[in-house]
Amino acid sequence: MFSIDRASSGDPRRTRVIVALLALYTTWSTTYLAIKFALESFPPFFLAGFRYFLVGIVLFVYLRFRGHPSPDRRQWLGTTAVGGLLLLVGNGGVTYSQQWVSTGIAAMVVGSTPIWTVLFSGIWSEWPRRLEWAGLAVAFSGLLVLNLGGELSAYPVAAASLVVAVAAWSFGSAWSKKLSLPQGLMAGATQMLIGGVLLLLASLVVGESMPAAPSGRSIAALLYLSVFGSLVGYSAYIYLLKNVRASLATSYAYVNPVIAVLLGIWLAGERLSGSEVTAMAAILSGVVLVVMAQRRT
């Protein structure tokens, strides 16, 4: 397993890990707002399913054309398990909940992902180190402060959907390190393909209907989610899961709420209180502690 801090500053693998982290910190911070805009016209499961299926099938065909081997039976089974947990339950649940909750609240709840992930990783004897525990505790205290406003209490279905989504995403992330999966970009391509199909099937099962004339903003948001949220962001995340500890791979969940809240204020008219500023400072402090723990690996 590659450690970002054991490599020299000139190691290309170290550079790839840093680039992947930056991609997650930027692209996935903006997807919450994009989902909000896309939901103005598209139903949630169709929205999530279409973006992942579109990118997954295009990337899969491209990789096969370039000579990448098709996954074997065990890899398809592993891909289905991970794609179902991360995309059907995880991303589908978050998208569903954003019909009622603000972008900032959704991002804050998703910010608990690393806490769940390191705990699930303990199933396979990868318990977090003391400094990681400290970082998780500090960041989680910030998330608690952010959620004291009580918005989720008004929408229990949305709250339950978010909790289940985060738990499924975290378990799938930890489990993926133990499953037989395709190599390189093929892992992300097949997971998006399978996850997209499952989400589109869920859309049919619940009877979602398409709008007659989606707005230009919703279409633009859907395209943005497909390219930056799915192709760039998800591919970077799958790469990180294979090359660093799960706690570092999911550290985006500490940074994204901060940016998502600020974007919500700027572009969606959401409000930021003094306690939320304090909470964001705690979240960033938790990120520093988690990264410091990785440096000591």
C-alpha positions in Angstrom: 0.0 0.0 0.0 1.4 3.3 -1.1 1.9 6.0 1.6 1.9 9.6 0.5 4.4 10.6 3.0 7.0 7.8 2.6 7.6 8.8 -1.0 10.0 11.6 -1.9 8.8 14.9 -3.0 9.6 14.0 -6.6 7.8 10.6 -6.6 5.2 10.7 -9.3 2.9 8.5 -7.2 2.9 11.2 -4.5 2.0 13.8 -7.0 -0.9 11.7 -8.3 -2.2 11.3 -4.7 -2.0 15.1 -4.1 -3.7 15.9 -7.4 -6.5 13.4 -6.7 -7.1 14.9 -3.2 -7.2 18.4 -4.7 -9.7 17.2 -7.3 -12.0 15.8 -4.5 -11.6 18.9 -2.4 -12.7 21.2 -5.3 -15.1 19.2 -7.5 -17.1 17.4 -4.8 -17.5 20.7 -2.8 -19.5 22.1 -5.7 -21.7 19.1 -6.5 -24.1 19.8 -3.7 -25.1 23.1 -5.2 -25.2 21.5 -8.7 -27.5 18.8 -7.4 -29.8 21.5 -5.9 -30.0 23.2 -9.3 -30.5 20.0 -11.2 -33.3 18.9 -8.9 -35.3 21.9 -10.0 -36.2 19.8 -13.2 -35.0 16.2 -12.7 -36.2 13.6 -10.1 -33.4 12.4 -7.7 -32.8 8.8 -8.7 -32.9 9.6 -12.4 -30.6 12.5 -11.9 -28.0 10.4 -10.0 -28.4 7.4 -12.3 -28.2 9.2 -15.6 -25.0 11.1 -14.7 -23.2 7.9 -13.6 -24.5 5.6 -16.3 -23.5 8.2 -19.0 -20.0 8.6 -17.8 -19.6 4.9 -16.9 -20.6 3.5 -20.3 -18.5 6.1 -22.2 -15.4 5.5 -20.1 -15.9 1.7 -20.2 -16.1 1.6 -24.0 -13.1 4.0 -24.3 -11.0 1.8 -22.0 -11.9 -1.4 -23.9 -11.1 0.3 -27.1 -7.7 1.2 -25.7 -7.0 -2.4 -24.8 -7.9 -2.6 -21.1 -9.1 -6.0 -20.1 -12.8 -6.6 -19.2 -13.4 -7.5 -15.6 -13.7 -11.2 -14.7 -16.6 -12.6 -12.8 -15.2 -11.9 -9.3 -14.4 -8.4 -10.3 -17.9 -7.8 -11.6 -19.3 -9.1 -8.4 -17.0 -6.8 -6.4 -17.9 -3.9 -8.6 -21.6 -4.5 -8.2 -21.3 -4.6 -4.4 -19.2 -1.4 -4.2 -21.3 0.4 -6.9 -24.5 -0.5 -5.1 -23.3 0.8 -1.7 -21.5 3.9 -2.9 -23.8 5.0 -5.7 -27.3 3.5 -5.3 -27.5 3.9 -1.5 -24.8 6.5 -0.9 -25.2 9.1 -3.7 -28.8 8.2 -4.3 -29.6 8.8 -0.7 -27.9 12.2 -0.6 -29.5 13.3 -3.8 -32.9 12.2 -2.6 -32.5 14.1 0.7 -31.6 17.3 -1.1 -35.2 17.7 -2.2 -35.8 19.1 1.3 -32.5 20.0 3.0 -30.1 22.8 2.1 -26.8 22.1 0.3 -24.8 23.1 3.4 -26.7 20.7 5.7 -26.3 17.8 3.3 -22.6 18.5 3.1 -22.3 18.7 6.8 -23.9 15.3 7.4 -21.7 13.8 4.7 -18.8 15.3 6.5 -19.1 12.4 9.1 -18.0 9.9 6.4 -14.4 9.6 7.7 -15.7 8.7 11.2 -17.8 5.9 9.8 -15.1 4.8 7.4 -12.3 4.4 10.0 -14.7 2.5 12.2 -15.7 0.1 9.5 -12.0 -0.3 8.5 -11.5 -1.6 12.1 -13.4 -4.8 10.9 -10.2 -5.6 8.9 -7.8 -4.5 11.7 -7.1 -1.1 10.4 -8.1 0.9 13.5 -7.2 4.6 13.4 -4.2 5.8 15.3 -4.5 8.2 18.3 -3.8 11.3 16.3 -6.4 10.2 13.7 -8.9 9.8 16.6 -8.1 13.3 17.8 -8.7 14.7 14.3 -12.0 12.8 13.9 -13.2 14.0 17.3 -12.3 17.6 16.6 -13.9 17.6 13.1 -17.0 15.7 14.4 -17.5 18.3 17.1 -17.6 20.9 14.4 -20.2 18.9 12.5 -22.3 18.7 15.6 -22.3 22.4 16.0 -23.2 22.9 12.4 -26.2 20.6 12.8 -27.6 22.3 16.0 -29.8 24.6 13.8 -32.4 21.8 13.7 -33.2 21.8 10.0 -33.0 18.0 9.8 -35.5 17.6 12.6 -38.2 19.0 10.4 -37.5 16.4 7.7 -37.0 13.0 9.4 -37.2 11.1 6.1 -34.4 13.3 4.6 -32.4 12.9 7.9 -32.7 9.1 7.8 -31.8 9.0 4.1 -28.6 11.0 4.7 -27.5 8.8 7.7 -28.1 5.6 5.7 -26.3 7.1 2.7 -23.2 8.0 4.7 -23.1 4.7 6.4 -23.4 2.8 3.1 -20.8 4.9 1.4 -18.4 4.5 4.3 -18.8 0.7 4.5 -18.5 0.4 0.8 -15.3 2.5 0.8 -13.7 0.3 3.6 -14.9 -3.0 2.0 -13.6 -2.0 -1.4 -10.0 -2.4 -0.2 -10.7 -6.1 0.4 -12.6 -7.0 -2.7 -11.4 -8.1 -6.1 -11.9 -5.1 -8.4 -10.6 -4.0 -11.8 -7.4 -2.1 -12.1 -7.0 1.6 -12.7 -9.7 3.6 -14.4 -11.6 0.5 -15.2 -12.6 0.2 -11.5 -14.3 3.6 -11.6 -15.8 3.0 -15.0 -17.5 -0.3 -14.0 -18.7 1.0 -10.7 -20.3 4.0 -12.3 -21.8 1.8 -15.0 -23.3 -0.6 -12.5 -24.3 2.1 -10.0 -26.0 4.1 -12.8 -28.0 1.1 -13.9 -29.1 0.4 -10.4 -30.1 4.0 -9.8 -32.1 4.1 -13.1 -33.9 0.9 -12.1 -34.7 2.5 -8.7 -36.1 5.5 -10.6 -38.4 3.2 -12.6 -39.5 1.3 -9.4 -40.5 4.4 -7.5 -42.3 5.8 -10.6 -40.3 9.0 -11.2 -41.5 11.1 -14.1 -39.5 13.3 -16.3 -40.3 17.0 -16.8 -41.6 18.1 -20.2 -39.1 21.0 -20.5 -36.2 21.0 -18.1 -34.6 24.4 -17.4 -31.3 25.4 -18.9 -29.8 25.7 -15.4 -30.8 22.1 -14.6 -29.3 20.8 -17.8 -26.1 22.7 -17.2 -26.0 21.3 -13.6 -26.5 17.8 -14.9 -23.7 18.1 -17.4 -21.4 19.6 -14.7 -22.2 16.7 -12.3 -21.5 14.2 -15.0 -18.1 15.6 -16.0 -16.7 17.0 -12.7 -18.7 15.1 -10.1 -18.6 11.7 -11.8 -15.7 11.5 -14.3 -13.2 13.6 -12.4 -14.3 13.3 -8.8 -15.3 9.7 -8.6 -12.3 8.4 -10.6 -10.0 10.4 -8.2 -11.8 8.8 -5.2 -11.5 5.3 -6.5 -7.7 5.9 -7.1 -7.3 7.2 -3.6 -9.1 4.2 -2.0 -6.6 1.9 -3.7 -3.5 3.9 -2.7 -3.9 5.6 0.7 -5.7 4.8 4.0 -9.4 5.2 4.0 -9.3 8.0 6.5 -7.2 10.2 4.1 -9.2 9.2 1.1 -12.4 10.4 2.8 -10.8 13.6 4.2 -12.6 15.5 1.5 -15.7 15.2 3.7 -14.1 17.7 6.1 -13.3 20.3 3.5 -16.3 20.0 1.3 -18.9 21.3 3.9 -16.9 24.5 4.3 -16.9 25.2 0.6 -20.4 23.9 0.1 -21.8 26.2 2.8 -20.0 29.3 1.3 -21.3 28.5 -2.1 -24.8 28.1 -0.8 -24.6 31.5 0.8 -23.2 33.1 -2.4 -25.3 31.4 -5.0 -28.4 30.0 -3.3 -29.2 32.5 -0.6 -28.4 30.2 2.3 -27.3 31.8 5.6 -24.2 31.4 7.8 -24.3 32.0 11.6 -21.5 32.7 13.9 -21.6 29.2 15.4 -21.2 27.8 11.9 -18.0 29.9 11.4 -16.6 28.3 14.6 -17.7 24.9 13.5 -15.9 25.3 10.1 -12.7 26.2 12.0 -13.0 23.0 14.0 -13.5 21.0 10.8 -10.4 22.4 9.2 -8.5 21.7 12.4 -9.6 18.1 12.2 -8.3 17.9 8.6 -4.9 19.0 9.8 -4.8 16.4 12.5 -5.8 13.6 10.1 -3.2 14.6 7.6 -0.5 14.8 10.3 -1.4 11.2 11.3 -0.9 10.2 7.7 2.6 11.8 7.7 3.5 9.6 10.7 2.4 6.4 9.0 
